[in-house]
Amino acid sequence: MAIRQLEPWHNLENKVVFVTGASSGIGRDFCLDLAKAGCKVKSPLDLSEEEWNGILKTNLTGSWLVSKYVCILMRDGKQGGSVINISSIGGLERGQLPGGLAYAASKAAMNTMTKVMALELGKHKIRVNSISPGLFESEITKGLMQKDWLTNVALKTVPLRTFGTVDPALTSLVRYLIHDSSEYISGNIFIVDAGNTLPGVPVFSSL
């Protein structure tokens, strides 16, 4: 009971949320958790396109379009609101990996979009933040996360010695940013990766 009182965002009854990319992976996990918290969750279908244009259209243009039209409703409703973009450590200066050019570019652009939107929409009491997750188990990464060698990587290179789970590592942050307790928080990039991308983390030779 005491924990519930200290963390009021456990109860999000009557909050309406719109989740993009909710058909699989972390987006699907967010939908399930937010529904448990009392939110009314609305989910569009994912777009599918080829290579660079497809990735940018989905990760960046898609997020911008959803944010644009939802924020118009928030502005006209004059009650404010919260936009939470799901980025990636791949979009950070310290999290890039070879082979992810288009993906990393789209997520870096999303982080910049988050900050500029926060600047422009603050006058309407609309908060805009971004979450950059590290590696978490989802239906997409389940096979990878079950590999024994990955556990050894976590034990040797991740400061907190684990990659964590979506619930509660990410779901609790999403709930907090939706709740009115975070009414003064905007324009931030929240990194949730157990410290994995911190400078100075050792490289595991088996990689």
Stockholm file with secondary structure:
# STOCKHOLM 1.0

chainA/1-207         MAIRQLEPWHNLENKVVFVTGASSGIGRDFCLDLAKAGCKVKSPLDLSEEEWNGILKTNLTGSWLVSKYVCILMRDGKQGGSVINISSIGGLERGQLPGGLAYAASKAAMNTMTKVMALELGKHKIRVNSISPGLFESEITKGLMQKDWLTNVALKTVPLRTFGTVDPALTSLVRYLIHDSSEYISGNIFIVDAGNTLPGVPVFSSL
#=GR chainA/1-207 SS CHHHHHCGGGCCTTCEEECSSTTSHHHHHHHHHHHHTTCEEECCCCCCCCHHHHHHIIIIIHHHHHHHHHHHHHHHHTSCEEEEEECCGGGSTTCCCTTCHHHHHHHHHHHHHHHHHHHHHGGGTEEEEEEEECSCCCTTTHHHHTCHHHHHHHHHHCTTSSCCCHHHHTHHHHHHHHSGGGTTCCSCEEEESTTTTSTTCCCCTTC
#=GC SS_cons         CHHHHHCGGGCCTTCEEECSSTTSHHHHHHHHHHHHTTCEEECCCCCCCCHHHHHHIIIIIHHHHHHHHHHHHHHHHTSCEEEEEECCGGGSTTCCCTTCHHHHHHHHHHHHHHHHHHHHHGGGTEEEEEEEECSCCCTTTHHHHTCHHHHHHHHHHCTTSSCCCHHHHTHHHHHHHHSGGGTTCCSCEEEESTTTTSTTCCCCTTC
//
